[in-house]
Amino acid sequence: MKLAEQIRKIRKNENLSQEQLGQKMNVTRQAIYKWESGKGYPDIQNLIMLSELFEISLDELIKGDHSLQGKIKVKGGTGMFSNRSLLSALNYFSLFFAPLVFPLITLIFGYKEMKKHGKRAFISHLIPTLTLIVIATGYYISAKLAGTKTPNSVLVSGCTIVIFLITFGVIVWNVKEGIKQLKA
C-alpha cells in the first residue's frame, strides 16, 4: 500500500478531516492533501509525528511504498563508511582491540545482519584461544607423562609454529572480511 493510501486510510479510521489532522500536526490542510494524493511526501519529522499520532511504527507506515523508501536517506548512511557496514566491519577488526567482546555485544544487541557478522567474527576470534588452550593442555600432559616439569622442546617448538600459523590465518581472514564489509 502506498504511503498516500496509508495516511488517508488511517486518518479516516481515526475520524479526522484533513483540516483536523493538519491542525494536530501543525501543517496545512493542503499539505495533508498532497500527502494523501501522492503529490508530495511528509518529511522525516512529519513521518515520525504521524507514526506517534496514529500509534504505529514507521515501518508499518511506509512499508509498501518503495518509491518513498528509496528517497529516505539516513545521514551518514551511504558511501563506503555507512553506519551498518562500519559496524559489521568492526566485528572483524575488533580482533585488534576487543577480541570476543565486541562481537559478543553485537550478537546480543545488534540488528540481524550485524548479528551474522558478529557470530562469524566471534567464532574466528575463538579459534586461536581454543588452540592455545588445547596446546597448553598438551604441554601439561606431555610433561606429566615424561615425569618432568617442562614439556618436550620439540613439542613446544612445533606447537608454537602451529599457534603462529593459526593466529596469522585468523588475522588475515578478519582483515579481509572487515574490508569486504566496508565496501558493501
KAPECOR-V548680 format. One record per residue. N is the residue number from 1. PSI is psi in radians with two decimals (999 if undefined). Layout:
n:N psi:PSI
n:N psi:PSI
This chain:
n:1 psi:2.33
n:2 psi:2.67
n:3 psi:-0.71
n:4 psi:-0.81
n:5 psi:-0.68
n:6 psi:-0.81
n:7 psi:-0.82
n:8 psi:-0.83
n:9 psi:-0.83
n:10 psi:-0.72
n:11 psi:-0.78
n:12 psi:-0.65
n:13 psi:-0.51
n:14 psi:0.04
n:15 psi:0.80
n:16 psi:2.48
n:17 psi:2.93
n:18 psi:-0.69
n:19 psi:-0.83
n:20 psi:-0.74
n:21 psi:-0.73
n:22 psi:-0.73
n:23 psi:-0.75
n:24 psi:-0.51
n:25 psi:-0.02
n:26 psi:0.67
n:27 psi:2.95
n:28 psi:2.84
n:29 psi:-0.59
n:30 psi:-0.62
n:31 psi:-0.77
n:32 psi:-0.75
n:33 psi:-0.81
n:34 psi:-0.74
n:35 psi:-0.76
n:36 psi:-0.41
n:37 psi:-0.08
n:38 psi:0.23
n:39 psi:-0.10
n:40 psi:2.88
n:41 psi:2.54
n:42 psi:2.59
n:43 psi:3.06
n:44 psi:-0.64
n:45 psi:-0.70
n:46 psi:-0.59
n:47 psi:-0.75
n:48 psi:-0.76
n:49 psi:-0.75
n:50 psi:-0.76
n:51 psi:-0.68
n:52 psi:-0.73
n:53 psi:-0.76
n:54 psi:-0.01
n:55 psi:0.85
n:56 psi:2.77
n:57 psi:2.75
n:58 psi:-0.65
n:59 psi:-0.82
n:60 psi:-0.64
n:61 psi:-0.76
n:62 psi:-0.13
n:63 psi:2.37
n:64 psi:-0.32
n:65 psi:1.48
n:66 psi:-0.54
n:67 psi:-0.66
n:68 psi:-0.73
n:69 psi:-0.66
n:70 psi:-0.41
n:71 psi:-0.32
n:72 psi:2.14
n:73 psi:2.36
n:74 psi:2.23
n:75 psi:2.24
n:76 psi:0.13
n:77 psi:0.25
n:78 psi:2.95
n:79 psi:-3.00
n:80 psi:-0.56
n:81 psi:0.90
n:82 psi:2.73
n:83 psi:-0.79
n:84 psi:-0.79
n:85 psi:-0.62
n:86 psi:-0.77
n:87 psi:-0.67
n:88 psi:-0.73
n:89 psi:-0.63
n:90 psi:-0.46
n:91 psi:-0.74
n:92 psi:-0.75
n:93 psi:-0.31
n:94 psi:-0.19
n:95 psi:-0.49
n:96 psi:-0.36
n:97 psi:-0.42
n:98 psi:1.07
n:99 psi:2.47
n:100 psi:-0.69
n:101 psi:-0.96
n:102 psi:-0.85
n:103 psi:-0.62
n:104 psi:-0.72
n:105 psi:-0.75
n:106 psi:-0.51
n:107 psi:-0.59
n:108 psi:-0.78
n:109 psi:-0.13
n:110 psi:2.92
n:111 psi:3.00
n:112 psi:-0.93
n:113 psi:-0.69
n:114 psi:-0.63
n:115 psi:-0.66
n:116 psi:-0.80
n:117 psi:-0.60
n:118 psi:-0.71
n:119 psi:-0.81
n:120 psi:-0.75
n:121 psi:-0.72
n:122 psi:-0.81
n:123 psi:-0.75
n:124 psi:-0.57
n:125 psi:-0.47
n:126 psi:-0.52
n:127 psi:-0.94
n:128 psi:-0.63
n:129 psi:-0.83
n:130 psi:-0.66
n:131 psi:-0.77
n:132 psi:-0.70
n:133 psi:-0.77
n:134 psi:-0.75
n:135 psi:-0.71
n:136 psi:-0.69
n:137 psi:-0.72
n:138 psi:-0.72
n:139 psi:-0.85
n:140 psi:-0.81
n:141 psi:-0.74
n:142 psi:-0.64
n:143 psi:-0.73
n:144 psi:-0.75
n:145 psi:-0.61
n:146 psi:-0.21
n:147 psi:0.45
n:148 psi:3.05
n:149 psi:-0.24
n:150 psi:2.57
n:151 psi:2.91
n:152 psi:2.34
n:153 psi:-0.55
n:154 psi:-0.72
n:155 psi:-0.77
n:156 psi:-0.81
n:157 psi:-0.81
n:158 psi:-0.77
n:159 psi:-0.60
n:160 psi:-0.72
n:161 psi:-0.74
n:162 psi:-0.81
n:163 psi:-0.77
n:164 psi:-0.84
n:165 psi:-0.75
n:166 psi:-0.79
n:167 psi:-0.75
n:168 psi:-0.77
n:169 psi:-0.73
n:170 psi:-0.72
n:171 psi:-0.84
n:172 psi:-0.79
n:173 psi:-0.78
n:174 psi:-0.73
n:175 psi:-0.78
n:176 psi:-0.80
n:177 psi:-0.67
n:178 psi:-0.76
n:179 psi:-0.70
n:180 psi:-0.67
n:181 psi:-0.63
n:182 psi:-0.58
n:183 psi:-0.29
n:184 psi:999
